């Protein structure tokens, strides 16, 4: 696996699809990751981003296959976090752009295209590379690479085939763990297991169990799943700088899968869409990804003129300096906390939704 190690995969062919049970070789048997990927990332928040080996990424974000459109991926590849234009921005495979293949694969297998881009980088630096080798392109996800073998002869060859192989494996591992079962190599939710670098890990969700099945290393500050997490933070920072709150509480949406967090819902605010939210009582979660708003559990009107708790974004002029701290189509108002009306905070309220009588616009 590019970055520190190759993946070892046991492949079963079923109707041309590959099911990978992955493990890796020792770190000194593969090319080193891009140097900047080994620099711990700061997400720009006061409390910083903290690596948790037991919780690498939320389930909702991991399996959101519709998180990005081809245009988003294409723009990312044209202007990468490395200050380069990726080779993948200009190449076509059987008439399709790399961005189209990445997004189509994510949709087919229910794996976030951002996750696939991170894997492409940690395997063979394909997001960074301006002139990758044919071998790197042909084995882009490291899917089918046995220990001590530089040939990856047990997996499919080709960019699209490798993406499909890797995405299928990640989804298969996720599905097993999500059902409370063990993955093919024995990883499961809330069960401790030792990685190949002798670290005990207790996956707190199915996404984390899937990632350790694919790459059973922690390797903090050196590679493994720390590298996946660190690159994910870096990519999310680069993407969020141009579009704050992407897929998070407070962003606009047309359907619930757009909202990439546990219990995410698209709260309808008009006939043309809504706002990403979730039901709440007193409190809402906050994201440790960069360029995401702090949240607030606001007393929100229902269709029958009652109040319910709905999570909304707090006003933040560092994210949205042009509109009093809110995205377009929202206004910064004072809202009361659902369940504790004595607590009042400024939140981004949908412009076309009336405020309840007990909340006053700031």
C-alpha positions as CSV (number, residue, x, y, z in Angstrom):
1,X,0.0,0.0,0.0
2,X,1.5,3.3,-1.1
3,X,2.4,5.4,1.8
4,X,4.1,2.8,3.9
5,X,3.1,-0.7,2.8
6,X,1.3,-2.8,0.3
7,X,-2.1,-4.4,1.0
8,X,-2.4,-8.1,1.2
9,X,-5.7,-9.3,-0.1
10,X,-7.4,-12.6,-0.4
11,X,-9.6,-12.4,-3.4
12,X,-12.8,-14.3,-4.2
13,X,-14.2,-13.8,-7.6
14,X,-18.0,-13.8,-7.7
15,X,-19.7,-12.6,-10.9
16,X,-16.5,-10.7,-11.7
17,X,-16.6,-8.8,-8.4
18,X,-13.8,-9.0,-6.0
19,X,-14.1,-9.4,-2.2
20,X,-10.9,-8.4,-0.5
21,X,-9.7,-9.5,2.9
22,X,-6.7,-7.2,3.3
23,X,-3.6,-7.1,5.4
24,X,-0.3,-5.3,4.7
25,X,3.3,-6.0,4.6
26,X,5.8,-4.3,6.9
27,X,6.2,-0.6,6.3
28,X,9.6,-0.8,4.8
29,X,8.4,-2.8,1.7
30,X,6.6,0.0,-0.1
31,X,7.3,3.5,-1.4
32,X,7.0,6.3,1.2
33,X,4.0,8.5,1.3
34,X,4.1,12.1,0.1
35,X,6.1,14.0,2.7
36,X,3.5,16.6,3.4
37,X,0.9,13.9,4.1
38,X,3.0,13.0,7.2
39,X,2.7,16.4,8.7
40,X,-0.1,16.3,11.3
41,X,-3.0,18.4,10.0
42,X,-4.7,21.2,11.9
43,X,-8.3,21.8,11.0
44,X,-8.2,25.4,11.9
45,X,-10.3,25.0,15.0
46,X,-9.3,26.2,18.4
47,X,-9.3,22.7,19.8
48,X,-7.7,21.2,16.7
49,X,-8.3,17.8,15.1
50,X,-7.5,14.9,17.3
51,X,-6.7,11.4,15.9
52,X,-8.7,8.6,17.6
53,X,-7.5,5.2,16.4
54,X,-10.8,3.7,17.5
55,X,-13.0,6.1,15.6
56,X,-11.6,7.1,12.2
57,X,-14.6,8.5,10.4
58,X,-18.4,8.5,11.0
59,X,-20.5,5.8,9.4
60,X,-22.7,8.3,7.7
61,X,-19.8,10.1,6.0
62,X,-18.1,6.8,5.0
63,X,-21.1,5.4,3.1
64,X,-22.4,8.6,1.5
65,X,-21.9,7.7,-2.1
66,X,-23.6,10.9,-3.3
67,X,-21.4,13.2,-1.2
68,X,-19.7,14.7,-4.3
69,X,-20.5,15.2,-7.9
70,X,-18.1,14.8,-10.8
71,X,-17.6,18.6,-11.0
72,X,-16.6,18.7,-7.4
73,X,-14.0,16.0,-7.8
74,X,-12.8,17.5,-11.1
75,X,-12.2,20.9,-9.4
76,X,-10.4,19.2,-6.6
77,X,-8.1,17.3,-9.0
78,X,-7.4,20.5,-10.9
79,X,-6.4,22.4,-7.7
80,X,-5.1,19.9,-5.2
81,X,-4.1,20.6,-1.6
82,X,-0.5,20.1,-2.8
83,X,-0.5,23.0,-5.1
84,X,-0.4,20.7,-8.1
85,X,-2.8,19.7,-10.9
86,X,-3.2,16.0,-10.6
87,X,-2.6,13.7,-13.5
88,X,-6.1,12.4,-12.8
89,X,-7.6,15.8,-13.8
90,X,-6.8,15.3,-17.4
91,X,-6.7,11.6,-18.1
92,X,-9.6,9.5,-19.5
93,X,-10.2,5.8,-19.1
94,X,-12.4,4.3,-21.8
95,X,-13.9,7.8,-22.5
96,X,-14.7,8.6,-18.9
97,X,-12.8,11.1,-16.7
98,X,-11.2,10.0,-13.5
99,X,-13.7,12.2,-11.6
100,X,-16.6,10.5,-13.3
101,X,-15.2,7.0,-12.4
102,X,-14.6,8.0,-8.8
103,X,-18.1,9.3,-8.3
104,X,-19.8,6.5,-10.2
105,X,-17.9,3.9,-8.2
106,X,-18.9,5.7,-5.0
107,X,-22.6,5.7,-6.0
108,X,-22.5,2.0,-7.1
109,X,-21.0,0.7,-3.9
110,X,-22.2,3.2,-1.4
111,X,-18.7,4.5,-0.4
112,X,-18.0,8.2,-0.2
113,X,-16.0,9.5,-3.2
114,X,-13.9,11.5,-0.8
115,X,-12.9,8.3,0.9
116,X,-12.0,6.8,-2.4
117,X,-9.8,9.9,-3.2
118,X,-8.1,9.6,0.1
119,X,-7.4,5.9,-0.6
120,X,-6.0,6.8,-4.0
121,X,-3.6,9.2,-2.3
122,X,-2.4,7.0,0.5
123,X,-1.9,4.0,-1.8
124,X,0.0,5.6,-4.7
125,X,-0.1,9.4,-4.2
126,X,-2.4,9.6,-7.3
127,X,-4.1,12.8,-6.2
128,X,-0.7,14.5,-5.9
129,X,1.1,12.9,-8.8
130,X,1.5,14.8,-12.1
131,X,3.1,11.8,-13.8
132,X,2.3,8.5,-12.1
133,X,3.7,5.2,-13.3
134,X,1.5,2.8,-15.2
135,X,1.8,0.4,-12.4
136,X,0.5,2.9,-9.9
137,X,-2.5,3.7,-12.2
138,X,-3.2,0.0,-12.8
139,X,-3.1,-0.9,-9.1
140,X,-4.5,2.4,-7.8
141,X,-6.3,1.0,-4.7
142,X,-3.7,-1.7,-3.9
143,X,-6.6,-4.2,-4.1
144,X,-5.2,-7.7,-4.6
145,X,-1.6,-7.1,-3.5
146,X,-0.2,-9.9,-1.4
147,X,2.6,-9.5,1.2
148,X,6.1,-9.6,-0.3
149,X,4.8,-9.3,-3.9
150,X,5.3,-6.1,-5.8
151,X,3.1,-7.4,-8.7
152,X,-0.4,-7.3,-7.2
153,X,-1.2,-10.2,-9.4
154,X,-4.3,-11.3,-7.4
155,X,-6.3,-8.2,-8.0
156,X,-7.7,-6.6,-11.2
157,X,-5.5,-4.3,-13.2
158,X,-6.8,-0.9,-14.3
159,X,-7.9,2.3,-12.7
160,X,-11.6,1.7,-12.8
161,X,-11.3,-2.0,-11.9
162,X,-9.1,-1.2,-8.9
163,X,-11.6,1.5,-7.7
164,X,-14.4,-1.1,-8.0
165,X,-12.4,-3.7,-6.2
166,X,-11.4,-1.4,-3.3
167,X,-14.9,0.1,-2.9
168,X,-16.5,-3.3,-3.0
169,X,-14.2,-4.6,-0.3
170,X,-14.7,-1.5,1.9
171,X,-18.4,-1.8,1.6
172,X,-18.5,-5.6,2.2
173,X,-16.4,-5.1,5.4
174,X,-18.7,-2.3,6.5
175,X,-21.9,-4.3,5.9
176,X,-20.6,-7.2,8.0
177,X,-19.5,-4.9,10.9
178,X,-22.8,-2.9,10.7
179,X,-24.7,-6.1,11.1
180,X,-22.8,-6.9,14.3
181,X,-20.7,-9.6,12.6
182,X,-17.0,-10.0,12.3
183,X,-15.3,-9.0,9.0
184,X,-13.3,-11.5,7.1
185,X,-10.2,-10.8,9.2
186,X,-12.0,-10.6,12.5
187,X,-12.7,-6.9,13.0
188,X,-16.0,-5.9,14.6
189,X,-17.6,-3.0,16.4
190,X,-16.7,-2.6,20.1
191,X,-14.4,-5.7,20.1
192,X,-10.7,-5.2,20.7
193,X,-8.2,-6.6,18.3
194,X,-4.5,-6.0,17.8
195,X,-3.2,-4.4,14.6
196,X,-0.1,-5.6,12.8
197,X,2.0,-2.9,14.6
198,X,0.9,-4.3,18.0
199,X,-1.7,-1.6,18.8
200,X,-5.0,-2.6,20.5
201,X,-7.9,-1.0,18.7
202,X,-11.6,-1.1,19.6
203,X,-13.6,0.0,16.5
204,X,-16.4,2.2,17.6
205,X,-18.3,2.0,14.3
206,X,-18.6,-0.1,11.2
207,X,-16.6,2.3,9.1
208,X,-13.6,2.0,11.4
209,X,-13.8,-1.8,11.4
210,X,-13.9,-1.7,7.6
211,X,-10.8,0.5,7.4
212,X,-8.8,-1.8,9.7
213,X,-9.9,-4.8,7.7
214,X,-8.5,-3.1,4.6
215,X,-5.4,-1.7,6.4
216,X,-4.7,-3.4,9.7
217,X,-2.1,-0.8,10.9
218,X,-2.3,2.3,13.1
219,X,1.3,3.6,12.5
220,X,0.6,7.0,14.1
221,X,2.6,9.8,12.4
222,X,4.0,7.2,9.9
223,X,1.3,5.6,7.8
224,X,-1.5,3.1,8.1
225,X,-4.9,4.4,9.3
226,X,-3.3,7.4,10.9
227,X,-2.3,8.4,7.3
228,X,-5.8,7.8,6.1
229,X,-7.2,10.0,8.8
230,X,-4.6,12.7,8.3
231,X,-5.1,12.9,4.5
232,X,-8.9,12.9,5.0
233,X,-8.6,15.9,7.3
234,X,-6.3,17.6,4.7
235,X,-8.7,16.9,1.8
236,X,-11.7,18.0,3.9
237,X,-9.9,21.3,4.8
238,X,-9.1,22.0,1.2
239,X,-12.7,21.3,0.1
240,X,-14.3,23.1,3.0
241,X,-12.3,26.3,2.4
242,X,-14.3,26.7,-0.8
243,X,-17.6,25.4,0.6
244,X,-18.1,25.6,4.4
245,X,-20.5,23.2,6.1
246,X,-20.5,20.8,3.1
247,X,-22.9,18.0,4.0
248,X,-23.1,19.2,7.6
249,X,-25.8,20.7,9.9
250,X,-26.8,24.0,8.4
251,X,-26.0,23.3,4.8
252,X,-28.7,23.4,2.1
253,X,-30.0,20.0,0.8
254,X,-32.5,18.4,-1.4
255,X,-32.6,15.0,0.2
256,X,-31.4,13.4,3.4
257,X,-28.4,11.4,2.0
258,X,-26.8,14.8,1.3
259,X,-26.5,15.2,5.1
260,X,-23.4,13.1,6.0
261,X,-23.7,12.4,9.7
262,X,-25.5,10.0,11.9
263,X,-29.3,10.7,12.0
264,X,-28.8,13.3,9.3
265,X,-32.1,14.6,7.7
266,X,-33.0,17.3,5.2
267,X,-35.5,19.5,7.0
268,X,-37.8,20.9,4.4
269,X,-37.9,24.7,4.3
270,X,-39.5,25.2,0.9
271,X,-40.7,23.4,-2.2
272,X,-37.1,23.6,-3.6
273,X,-35.1,22.1,-0.8
274,X,-34.2,22.4,2.9
275,X,-31.5,22.5,5.5
276,X,-29.4,19.7,6.9
277,X,-30.5,19.1,10.5
278,X,-31.4,16.4,13.0
279,X,-34.0,16.1,15.8
280,X,-32.5,17.1,19.2
281,X,-33.2,17.7,22.8
282,X,-31.1,20.3,24.4
283,X,-27.9,19.6,22.5
284,X,-26.5,18.8,19.1
285,X,-23.2,17.2,17.9
286,X,-20.3,19.2,16.6
287,X,-18.0,18.1,13.8
288,X,-14.2,17.8,14.1
289,X,-13.9,18.3,10.3
290,X,-12.6,21.7,9.2
291,X,-14.9,24.6,8.1
292,X,-17.9,23.1,9.9
293,X,-20.2,25.3,12.0
294,X,-20.8,24.9,15.7
295,X,-24.4,23.8,16.2
296,X,-27.4,24.6,18.5
297,X,-30.6,22.8,19.4
298,X,-33.2,25.4,18.4
299,X,-36.9,25.5,19.2
300,X,-38.2,25.1,15.7
301,X,-41.9,25.4,14.4
302,X,-43.7,22.3,13.2
303,X,-46.5,22.1,10.7
304,X,-49.1,22.0,13.5
305,X,-47.7,25.2,15.1
306,X,-46.0,23.3,17.9
307,X,-42.2,23.4,18.6
308,X,-39.7,20.7,18.1
309,X,-35.9,20.5,18.6
310,X,-33.9,20.9,15.4
311,X,-30.2,21.3,15.1
312,X,-29.1,24.5,13.3
313,X,-25.7,26.1,12.6
314,X,-24.5,28.9,14.8
315,X,-23.7,32.2,13.1
316,X,-20.0,32.3,12.3
317,X,-18.5,35.2,10.4
318,X,-15.2,33.3,9.9
319,X,-17.1,30.9,7.7
320,X,-19.6,33.2,6.1
321,X,-18.3,36.8,6.4
322,X,-20.7,38.2,3.7
323,X,-24.0,37.4,5.4
324,X,-23.6,38.0,9.1
325,X,-22.1,34.6,9.6
326,X,-24.7,32.6,7.6
327,X,-24.8,31.0,4.1
328,X,-27.0,32.5,1.4
329,X,-30.8,31.9,2.0
330,X,-30.2,32.0,5.8
331,X,-30.4,34.9,8.3
332,X,-28.6,35.3,11.6
333,X,-31.3,35.4,14.4
334,X,-31.6,34.7,18.1
335,X,-33.2,31.4,18.8
336,X,-34.1,29.7,22.1
337,X,-32.8,26.2,23.0
338,X,-35.4,23.5,22.8
339,X,-36.0,22.2,26.3
340,X,-34.3,25.2,28.0
341,X,-35.8,28.5,26.7
342,X,-33.5,30.6,29.0
343,X,-30.6,29.8,26.7
344,X,-30.5,31.9,23.6
345,X,-27.9,31.8,20.8
346,X,-27.5,33.3,17.4
347,X,-28.2,30.7,14.7
348,X,-28.6,30.6,10.9
349,X,-32.3,30.5,10.3
350,X,-33.9,29.6,6.9
351,X,-35.1,32.9,5.4
352,X,-38.4,31.5,4.3
353,X,-39.4,29.9,7.7
354,X,-41.1,32.1,10.2
355,X,-39.6,32.5,13.7
356,X,-41.7,31.2,16.6
357,X,-43.2,34.0,18.6
358,X,-40.9,33.5,21.5
359,X,-37.8,34.0,19.4
360,X,-36.8,37.5,18.4
361,X,-34.7,38.3,15.4
362,X,-31.4,39.9,16.3
